[in-house]
Amino acid sequence: MRIKVYGLIVRDLRVRRSKKRRWFFEALNYSKFCKANVINGILMTVVFFIVRIAAIPSFYGYMYSVFGTEAYVRLGFSVQFFWVLTCVILDVMNVMWMIKISKGCIKVISLFRQEKTKNSLQNGKLD
């Protein structure tokens, strides 16, 4: 029960935090392609990669080091199975999210560059 309640609390905090960030940029009348929004998106992509994706190999290295130990055997098959299964499922989800975030980041950066180039054109010449 605690895990379920804790999970709901964390989910609720994440939703509230993302809404506040969107509200903050909207309240300041930032456009979607302003430098602050683009930099925020790039930093979010980099941090997501470091925290969620780059940590995957070290975690599975730790799992491998624990495999076969006395404490691991005492857990029993069902706990061992669900430990590995949930980790694999969550890592697949994280990789899928990383792909979506990366595609979105690349799209926004390319649109930002196009808009910047379009705005800097004067009389057919770049500044």
Residue pairs with C-beta under 8 A, 6 or more apart in sequence:
21 40
25 36
25 37
25 40
30 36
30 37
31 37
32 108
33 108
33 111
33 112
33 115
38 108
38 109
38 112
41 104
41 105
41 108
42 105
42 109
44 101
45 101
45 102
45 105
48 97
48 98
48 101
49 98
52 94
52 97
52 98
53 94
53 95
53 98
56 91
56 94
59 87
60 87
63 83
63 84
63 87
66 72
72 80
75 83
117 126
120 126
120 127
